[in-house]
Amino acid sequence: MVRVSGANLAALAKQLLGALPRPRVATHSSFFGEDGRAIDEGIALYFPSPASYTGEDVLELQGHGGPVVLEMVLRRCLRLGARLAEPGEFTRRAFLNDKMDLAQAESVADLIDAATEAAARCAFRSLRGEFSALIQGLVKQLTEMRMLVEVTLDFPEEDIEIADSQRVRAGLARIREDLVRAIAKGTQGSILHRGLQVVLAGQPNVGKSSLLNRLAGEELAIVTAIPGTTRDTVRQTIQIEGVPVNIVDTAGLRDAGDEVEALGISRTWQAIGRADALILIVDAAQGLEERDREIIARLPSGLPLVVVFNKIDLVGAAARSSVQANGETGTHVWLSAKTGEGVELLCGVLLSIAGWQAAGEDLFLARERHLVALRRAAEGLERAEAVLTETELFAEEMRLAQRELCTITGEYSSDDLLGDIFSRFCIGK
């Protein structure tokens, strides 16, 4: 499909199609070149301003497809005065023309990039405006609260005591409770948006590739009894209760036998440095050896650790998990990658590390900037409560909290922020 958006597309449409299609009616048309010969034929759709995606005149051409014929149609449009769109330009124009707010515009990209069904559903709810409605509700409450407060600044002769106003105190408490719930929903949605980055590490031949294959449900990595089989990282995204988990299988950590294996081990440590959690796999028959403890000692500070005791089917042990104490680090899980016994326990531990709780139907796919704005607004309300008796300071904290919320929907947004957001979109969106 080729999409053109701009002002006064009638002239372009007449030269390209021979006539301007009826608004919002799929019309079978030929697409003509400069010499008057048809390049292709297909469906033409014309959406006059303002009833279009961008709020401008929009012409969509749906041909037979194929890179050559589409390139010919695109080149014809360029010669008729159009130019190539920048990444995200169609959605950016929709935002600038008040067809959607900034949170809805971001949800377009989130819907396209969604890695799981749960993430797609959350993104679609944001696109429909449910997240924006929640933010607008909070802004409305803050606006009403500020009206009560600032009347004391505008009419000081009335001697209104803000500190004695139970209505203000109750309203502030209600807004803070609503913000806490919004942050909780946003945190859950953020997990769906970014997923969890998990690295499988350990000594050679302890079952890292076998565990990856078991989690993925297919043979992604080569499994042999020869130590050092995995020479490079193998990546796969899986779903655990709708949460995307990006699993990275790595080369076994040992003294490298050759240059290629050494490079693989170096990449293993690079992957560990970017991970949200590490699964250290050991042989259940051997337990934690000195080499395993050396690996643990080298891990980045604060990195969540799960020690998996694999191959319990060979030692007759039962599947179980436990949080360690007495100086031991991380959570220990006993399982068999070969039979699958205990793998569900590992999945539960990973969800716990991600901070995931049972998904509701009212989550929204929050980005990090959304969470930052919500938390700053909550901090502003906390400061406002502390200065409730000082009207000027109270009013200023409320104003700043409201401004933070408005950055989510784009009511207050810098050009730099908009440029960063829309540059991440694909061409044509």
Secondary structure, 3 states (H helix, E strand, C coil): CEEEEECCCHHHHHHHHCCCCCECCCEEEEEECCCCCEEEEEEEEEECCCCCCCCCEEEEEECCCCHHHHHHHHHHHHHCCCCCCCCCHHHHHHHHCCCCCHHHHHHHHHHHHCCCHHHHHHHHHHHCCHHHHHHHHHHHHHHHHHHHHHHHHHCHHHCCCHHHCHHHHHHHHHHHHHHHHHHHHHHHHHHHHHCEEEEEEECCCCCHHHHHHHHHCCCCCCCCCCCCCCCCCEEEEEEECCEEEEEEECCCCCCCCCHHHHHHHHHHHHHHHCCCEEEEEEECCCCCCHHHHHHHHHCCCCCCEEEEEECHHHHCCCCEEEECCCCCCCEEEECCCCCCCCHHHHHHHHHHHHCCCCCCCCCCCCCHHHHHHHHHHHHHHHHHHHCCCCHHHHHHHHHHHHHHHHHHHCCCCCHHHHHHHHCCCCCCC
